Amino acid sequence: CKSRCSRGRRPAAAALCAMSQVLLATAGYDHTIKFWEAPSGICNKTLTHPESQVNKLEITPDKRQIAAAGNPSLRLFDIETGSAVSYDGHTNNVTAVGFHRDAKWFYTGSEDGTIKTW
């Protein structure tokens, strides 16, 4: 992706990521996760969440993976390679995700009224 950060990416879920540089990750109804260079606003990587819009993003504590909450599953992407693992079990939009500080487990919350630990 060679565009500049633009307005209107809804729901505009976002997370701040610090690797060798500061990046901003955004996602929305277009099924994509875009990584932007914070100072320049240039998009340098795009990942696709093929089954769903992205409701929420969360970076793992080690900054190597990003979780993308969708409907009705969560995909955990390796930021460098783009490979992903899907976590299924909810029956509606996943709207919350968080990681334990050592990333040995994480939780999700959904509009189906459930909270799951993985």
C-alpha positions, 0 to 999 in steps of 0.5 A: 500500500502506497497511500497516505493515512486517510480519514474514514476507515471505520470502525477505525480500530487502532493500536500503537506498535513499537518495533524498530520504528513507531508504527500505527495499525488501523483497521476497519470495515474493509477487512484490512489491517494497515501499518503506517509509519507514524511520522510520515503517515505512509502505509508500509504494509497491509494484511487482510482479515478475509472473513470479517471487518475488524472491530478491535486491534491489540498488539502482543506484549512482545510486539511480534503479533497483532490480534484482529477481532472480527465477526465471529472470530479473532485472527492472530497475525504475525506482523513480520510474515503476515501468517495468521491463526484463527480463534473461533468460538464466539457466535457474534462480533468479537469486540474486546481482546487483551493479552496477559503480560507474558502473552501466555494467554489472552481473552476475548469478549463478544456481543454474544455475551461471552468472555473466552480465554485462549 
